[in-house]
């Protein structure tokens, strides 16, 4: 299923920070993991991901470093303590938002559950 970019736009930080909370990753690895876990629903392009990572780095939520692995020099991203706090805030907002949407679309049936 393809999602409206407006729906996805509000959740990209949450998705990326969640993956980085599991461990450091390089850009293509983030793209590949998002696609695999979402059954291809979140198929980011590099031109979409890297501006997000750069904004997160500028905000102090992630830090970047270079590392050579498998004979390749790659730029890895790691979540910072500030990023972990942001992730907690993003998760809380997402849970409140998704709960509110569910209550609206399920109507009265959800109110009695």
C-alpha positions in Angstrom: 0.0 0.0 0.0 1.2 3.5 -0.8 0.7 6.1 1.8 0.0 9.8 1.4 3.2 11.7 1.9 1.5 13.9 4.4 0.7 10.9 6.7 4.3 9.7 6.4 5.9 13.1 6.9 4.7 13.4 10.5 6.2 10.1 11.5 9.6 10.0 9.8 11.5 11.3 12.9 9.8 8.7 15.1 10.6 5.9 12.6 14.3 6.9 12.2 14.9 7.5 15.9 13.3 4.2 16.7 15.8 2.3 14.5 18.8 4.3 15.8 17.7 3.5 19.3 18.3 -0.1 18.5 21.9 0.6 17.4 24.0 2.7 15.1 23.2 2.4 11.3 24.4 3.9 8.1 21.9 5.5 5.7 21.2 2.7 3.3 20.8 0.3 6.2 18.1 2.6 7.6 16.3 2.7 4.2 16.5 -1.0 3.8 15.3 -1.8 7.4 12.4 0.6 7.2 11.3 -1.0 3.9 11.7 -4.5 5.2 9.9 -4.0 8.5 7.0 -2.1 6.9 6.6 -4.6 4.1 7.7 -1.9 1.6 5.2 0.7 2.8 8.1 3.0 3.9 10.3 2.9 0.8 12.5 6.0 1.4 14.8 7.4 -1.2 18.3 8.7 -0.2 17.1 12.2 -1.1 14.4 11.9 1.5 16.4 10.3 4.3 19.6 12.3 4.3 17.9 15.7 4.9 16.0 14.2 7.8 19.3 12.8 9.3 21.0 16.2 8.8 18.2 18.0 10.6 18.3 15.5 13.4 22.1 16.0 13.6 21.7 19.8 13.7 19.1 19.4 16.5 21.5 17.2 18.5 19.4 14.1 18.3 21.9 12.1 16.4 25.6 12.2 15.8 27.4 11.0 12.7 30.7 9.3 12.4 32.6 7.5 9.7 33.6 3.9 10.0 35.1 1.4 7.6 33.2 -1.9 7.4 33.6 -4.6 4.7 36.3 -2.5 3.1 33.9 0.5 2.7 33.9 3.8 4.4 30.4 4.6 5.6 28.8 7.4 7.6 27.0 5.9 10.6 24.4 7.6 12.7 24.0 7.2 16.5 21.2 8.4 18.7 22.2 10.8 21.5 20.7 11.3 24.9 18.9 14.3 23.6 17.6 12.1 20.7 16.4 9.5 23.2 14.4 12.2 25.0 13.0 13.3 21.6 12.1 9.7 20.8 10.2 9.3 24.0 8.3 12.6 23.3 7.6 11.4 19.7 6.3 8.1 20.9 4.0 9.7 23.4 2.6 12.1 20.7 2.2 9.2 18.3 0.3 7.1 20.8 -2.0 10.0 21.7 -2.6 10.9 18.0 -3.2 7.3 16.8 -5.5 6.7 19.8 -7.5 9.8 18.9 -7.8 8.8 15.3 -8.9 5.3 16.3 -11.6 6.7 18.5 -12.9 8.8 15.7 -12.9 6.3 12.9 -14.3 3.5 15.1 -17.1 5.7 16.4 -19.3 4.7 19.3 -18.3 1.0 19.1 -14.9 1.9 20.5 -16.4 3.9 23.4 -18.0 0.8 24.8 -15.0 -1.6 24.4 
